């Protein structure tokens, strides 16, 4: 649900306004999560570009190592990164919204 939107529960009929969440805190959390996502994408793109350039200028056989590198990336780095993101998501402040 987008920030600032009013949501109504279908079972009880209560209306909840997410604008009760302090905007500075909400957008700070969104910025942190976006930065974490872009960092992992940036690292993957950089590694792929480096291996691509090495394959072009050094030896084409290095391109065969790219799937191995990406497999190691997915098996070792990504689980660590996901745990880090989950820890960060669990540590954000909790807000008690009041129904309108």
N, C-alpha and C positions, 0 to 999 in steps of 0.2 A: 504494500500500500504506500503510495507516495506521501512524502511529508506534508503536513498541513491539511490532509484530506479527512473528511468526516466519514466514519464508517458506522453502519447500523447493523446490529445483531438481528438476524432473522427470527431467532427463537424467542428472545426476551424483549426485543424492540428498543433496547438502549442504544444511544448514539455516543460514539467515542470520537473525540477530536484529537488527532495526532499533533496539532499545533500546540498542545499543552507541553510537549517536549521542548526544552530550550534549544533554539535553532543553532546556537554556537556549538553546543555539545553534539547535536545530531550531525551537522555538516562536518565537524571535526572527525567524527567516527567514519563517516562516508569517505572523507578524504584519505584517512589512514588505510581503509580497506582497498580503495582504488589504487593507492600507491603500492600496496603489497601485491596486488594483482598485476600492475604494470611492471613491477620489478621482476617478477618471475617470467613474464612474457619477454621482457627486454633481454634477460640473461639467455633465454632459449634462442632468441633471434640472433644474438651476438655469437653464441657458440656455433650456430648453423652457418652464419656468415663467415666466421673464421675458418671453419672446416671447408666451406665452399671455396674460399680464396686459396687455402692451402692446396686443395685438390687442383685448382686451375694453374697455380704458379709453381707448385713443388712436384706433386705426383698425383695422378688421378686415382691411384689405389687408396689414397687417404680418404676419399669419399666413401669407401666401403666401411670405414670406421664410424661414420656418422650414425648409422642405425645402432651400433653398439653403444656409442656415447649417449644417444637419446634413450636407450633402454636403461642404462645406468642412471640417467637423469630421472626417469619415471620411477624406478625401483628404489633409489636411495634418497634423492633430493626432494621429490614431490611429497612423500609421506611426512618428512620433517617439516616442510613448508606448510602442509595442511594442518599439522598439529599446532604450529606457530599461529596460524590464522584463527584456528578454533580457540586457542588460549586467549588471544586478543579479543575475540568476539565474546567470550565468557566474562572478560574483565571489564567490559563497558558498563557504565552506570545503568541502573535499573530505574525506571520511572513508574510511578503509580498514577495512571490516568484516571480521571474521574468522569463518569458518564455525564452527558449533558442533559 
